Amino acid sequence: MQTRLLIYRRPLLLFTFLSLLLFQCSRLPFNEVSVVGRNFEDEIQQTQNLTFTFNKNVGPSNQFDEWDSTQYVRFIPAVRGKFKWTAPNELVFSPARAFDPATDYRAELTDDLLKRSPEKDLKISGDEIAFHTPYLQLTSTENWWARSRETGQPVAKTRLNFNYAISSAEVASKVAVTSENKPITLQTTPGDAQNSVALTLTNAPAQKNEQPLTIKVDKGLKVPNTSYVSKEVIEETSTLPSRYKIDVADVQTSFENNRGIVRVITTQELQPGQISQLYTIQPQAETTAELTENGFIIRGDFNETDTYVLTLTDQLRGY
């Protein structure tokens, strides 16, 4: 009889020990405040708000949408800004200025999150949230033909557009352009845009057909005023247009200082003349226009909520 009792007690003691262990393990996360949702992934935009959703109602039960300077979340590197509760378990952070470009950040919860919680046995999760602003990217390229100011001969040009301001000299030292595996000789062209680098393709042949271009920017390119250095080669495939035909490569729209901007990008430098004869806009709006190296820019008092139709006339003339 005693032997039977020993046989049955051991599983009972083991079951009791395991139950206690599981209960203690489950109790730790139950009392821990952590982030279970957010409005961003690994990459954020420089000017966006960040929303954190928690697994516990640690915020106020009322008085929502009031900005607060309490540091509920700590950012590394530090980011100045304010917070507001939009629900008992949802917190929004708004930065006082834009997040730094091409920068890695970490966010960690602070004990200030628990100040309004009715539950007193809660603790903050030690997990960190890693994210970053966009790294350096070559966002687009523009290729066109112009007439050389020195020789009067047609010459090919390309513009490299980046998402951040860069050093033209540094890009020029790292960039290489080839066409069908043949290297193209490059010269840097002065420009005012901080995010762009213009290059002259001095030995690109003036052919009737389009030519493929491969653009490579070697790693090690810096973003000024940050610690970022590109770790990979930036490569882009593009096309050099025909020297003998003018086309519209792109039309870009934006708003600046409450004025609408339309940028028309062409495959050839345009001849000077009455730019107003190159386009019509419906419904009509008062506009001004100016030539660029590869097209022209229209500025006007456009309404952001209205739809406009831009029509280009047959008066486009290139070199």
C-alpha positions in Angstrom: 0.0 0.0 0.0 2.8 2.4 0.8 4.4 1.7 -2.6 1.2 2.7 -4.3 1.0 6.0 -2.4 4.6 6.9 -3.5 3.7 6.1 -7.1 0.7 8.5 -7.1 2.3 11.3 -5.0 5.3 11.9 -7.3 3.2 12.9 -10.4 1.0 15.0 -8.1 4.1 16.9 -6.7 5.5 17.2 -10.3 2.2 18.6 -11.6 2.0 21.1 -8.7 5.6 22.3 -9.4 5.0 22.7 -13.1 1.7 24.6 -12.5 3.4 27.0 -10.2 6.3 27.6 -12.7 3.9 28.2 -15.6 1.8 30.5 -13.4 4.8 32.6 -12.5 6.1 32.8 -16.1 2.6 33.8 -17.4 2.3 36.4 -14.6 5.4 38.3 -15.6 4.1 39.3 -19.2 0.6 39.9 -17.7 2.0 42.6 -15.5 4.3 44.0 -18.2 3.4 47.1 -20.3 4.6 46.7 -23.9 4.0 48.0 -27.3 1.6 45.8 -29.3 1.0 48.1 -32.3 2.4 51.1 -34.0 1.9 53.2 -37.2 5.4 52.7 -38.5 7.8 49.9 -39.5 11.6 49.9 -39.7 11.6 53.1 -41.8 9.9 56.3 -41.0 9.5 59.6 -42.8 11.4 62.6 -41.4 8.2 64.6 -40.5 5.7 62.0 -39.4 4.1 61.4 -36.0 4.7 58.1 -34.2 1.8 56.2 -32.7 2.2 53.6 -30.0 -0.5 51.2 -28.9 0.0 49.4 -25.6 -1.3 46.1 -24.2 -2.6 47.9 -21.1 -4.8 50.9 -20.5 -2.1 53.0 -18.8 -3.3 56.4 -20.1 -6.1 58.6 -18.8 -9.7 57.6 -19.2 -10.6 61.0 -20.5 -8.8 64.3 -21.4 -7.6 63.0 -24.7 -5.9 65.0 -27.5 -4.0 67.3 -25.1 -0.3 67.7 -25.8 2.0 66.8 -22.9 5.8 67.3 -22.5 6.1 64.2 -20.2 8.7 61.8 -21.7 6.7 58.6 -21.9 9.0 57.3 -24.6 12.7 58.0 -24.7 14.4 58.3 -28.1 18.1 57.6 -28.8 19.5 59.8 -30.3 17.3 62.3 -28.4 14.3 63.8 -30.2 12.5 66.8 -28.8 8.7 66.8 -29.1 5.4 66.3 -27.3 3.0 63.5 -26.6 -0.8 63.2 -26.5 -3.1 60.3 -25.5 -5.8 59.5 -28.0 -7.1 56.5 -26.1 -6.3 54.9 -22.7 -3.9 52.6 -24.5 -2.7 54.8 -27.5 -0.1 57.5 -27.4 1.0 59.8 -30.2 4.4 61.5 -30.4 5.0 64.6 -32.5 8.6 65.7 -33.1 9.4 69.4 -32.6 11.4 69.3 -35.8 12.1 66.8 -38.4 13.9 63.5 -37.6 17.6 63.6 -38.7 18.3 62.3 -42.2 19.6 58.8 -42.7 19.8 58.2 -39.0 19.2 55.0 -36.9 16.9 55.5 -33.8 15.9 53.5 -30.8 12.8 54.0 -28.7 12.3 52.7 -25.1 9.4 53.1 -22.7 9.9 55.0 -19.5 8.3 54.6 -16.0 6.3 57.8 -16.7 3.9 55.6 -18.6 2.6 54.2 -15.3 1.9 57.4 -13.5 -1.8 57.4 -14.4 -2.4 53.7 -14.4 -4.9 52.4 -11.8 -2.9 49.1 -11.6 0.0 49.5 -9.3 1.9 46.2 -9.9 2.7 47.0 -13.5 6.2 47.3 -14.9 7.7 48.6 -18.2 8.9 46.2 -20.9 12.7 46.5 -21.5 12.2 45.9 -25.2 13.5 48.5 -27.6 12.0 49.6 -30.9 14.6 50.2 -33.6 13.8 52.3 -36.7 15.5 54.7 -39.0 14.8 57.6 -41.4 15.3 56.8 -45.1 18.9 56.0 -46.0 20.6 57.8 -48.9 19.0 56.8 -52.2 19.3 57.8 -55.9 15.7 58.7 -56.5 15.8 59.4 -60.2 17.9 60.3 -63.2 17.4 62.7 -66.0 19.1 62.4 -69.4 19.1 64.9 -72.2 21.0 66.5 -75.0 22.2 70.1 -75.1 24.5 72.2 -77.1 28.0 72.8 -75.8 28.7 76.4 -74.9 32.3 75.9 -75.9 32.1 74.0 -79.1 28.5 74.4 -80.2 28.3 70.7 -80.7 25.6 68.4 -79.2 26.6 67.0 -75.8 24.8 64.5 -73.6 24.0 65.3 -70.0 22.6 63.4 -67.0 21.3 64.6 -63.6 21.5 62.3 -60.5 18.7 63.2 -58.0 19.2 62.0 -54.4 16.8 62.1 -51.5 19.2 64.2 -49.5 21.7 67.0 -50.0 25.1 65.6 -51.0 28.5 66.8 -52.0 28.8 67.1 -55.8 32.6 66.7 -55.6 32.3 63.5 -53.5 29.7 62.0 -55.9 31.9 62.9 -58.9 34.8 61.0 -57.3 32.7 57.9 -56.9 30.4 57.8 -59.9 31.0 55.8 -63.1 28.7 55.6 -66.2 28.9 53.0 -68.9 27.0 52.3 -72.1 27.0 48.7 -73.3 30.0 48.1 -71.1 31.9 51.0 -72.6 33.0 53.7 -70.1 31.7 57.2 -70.5 34.0 60.2 -69.7 32.3 62.5 -67.1 32.6 66.2 -66.2 30.8 67.8 -63.3 28.4 70.6 -64.3 27.8 73.4 -61.8 24.3 73.5 -60.4 22.2 75.1 -57.6 20.3 72.1 -56.4 21.8 70.6 -53.3 20.1 67.2 -53.8 21.3 66.8 -57.4 24.5 66.4 -59.4 24.7 67.2 -63.1 27.2 65.5 -65.3 28.3 66.0 -68.9 28.9 62.7 -70.8 31.6 64.1 -73.0 32.2 61.1 -75.3 28.6 59.8 -75.6 27.9 59.2 -79.3 25.0 61.1 -80.8 23.0 58.2 -82.2 19.5 58.1 -83.7 18.4 55.3 -81.3 18.3 55.3 -77.5 21.3 54.0 -75.7 21.4 52.1 -72.4 23.2 53.7 -69.5 24.4 52.0 -66.3 25.2 54.4 -63.5 27.1 53.2 -60.4 28.0 55.3 -57.3 30.6 53.6 -55.1 29.9 53.0 -51.4 31.3 55.4 -48.8 29.1 58.4 -49.9 28.3 60.6 -46.9 25.2 62.6 -46.0 26.5 66.0 -44.7 25.9 66.8 -41.0 25.2 63.1 -40.1 27.3 60.1 -39.3 25.8 58.1 -42.2 28.1 56.6 -44.8 26.6 54.4 -47.6 27.6 50.8 -47.2 26.6 49.5 -50.7 27.1 50.5 -54.3 24.2 52.5 -55.7 23.4 51.2 -59.2 20.8 52.5 -61.6 20.0 51.6 -65.2 18.8 54.4 -67.5 18.4 55.4 -71.1 20.1 58.1 -73.1 17.5 59.4 -75.5 17.9 59.9 -79.3 19.8 63.0 -80.2 17.5 63.6 -83.2 14.1 63.6 -81.5 12.7 65.7 -78.7 10.3 64.1 -76.3 8.7 64.9 -72.9 10.4 62.6 -70.4 8.3 63.5 -67.4 5.9 66.0 -65.9 6.2 66.6 -62.1 3.9 68.7 -59.9 4.3 70.1 -56.5 3.4 73.1 -54.2 5.8 75.6 -52.8 4.9 78.7 -50.8 1.2 78.1 -51.6 1.9 78.2 -55.3 1.6 75.3 -57.7 4.7 74.2 -59.7 4.7 72.1 -62.8 8.1 70.9 -64.1 8.2 69.7 -67.7 11.3 67.6 -68.4 12.4 67.1 -72.0 15.0 65.0 -73.7 16.6 68.1 -75.3 17.5 71.6 -74.1 14.8 73.9 -75.5 15.5 76.9 -77.8 14.7 80.2 -76.2 11.5 81.9 -77.1 8.0 82.7 -75.9 7.5 79.9 -73.3 3.8 80.8 -73.0 3.4 79.4 -76.5 4.5 76.0 -75.4 1.5 75.1 -73.3 -2.1 75.7 -72.3 -3.8 75.0 -69.0 -7.5 74.3 -68.4 -9.2 75.7 -66.5 -7.2 78.8 -67.1 -4.9 80.1 -64.3 -2.5 82.9 -64.2 1.0 81.4 -64.6 4.6 82.3 -65.3 7.2 80.1 -66.8 11.0 79.8 -67.2 13.4 77.6 -69.1 15.6 75.0 -67.4 18.5 73.0 -68.7 16.1 70.3 -69.9 12.6 71.7 -70.1 10.7 74.4 -68.3 8.9 75.2 -65.1 5.4 76.7 -64.8 4.4 78.5 -61.6 0.8 79.5 -60.9 -1.9 80.1 -58.4 -3.4 76.7 -58.7 -6.0 75.4 -56.2 -4.9 72.1 -54.6 -8.4 70.7 -54.7 -9.0 71.4 -58.4 -7.9 69.3 -61.4 -6.1 70.9 -64.3 -5.2 69.7 -67.8 -1.8 70.7 -69.2 -1.5 70.5 -73.0 1.8 70.9 -74.7 1.8 72.5 -78.1 3.8 71.5 -81.2 6.0 74.6 -80.7 8.6 72.6 -78.6 11.9 73.0 -80.3 15.2 71.5 -79.2 18.8 71.9 -80.4 
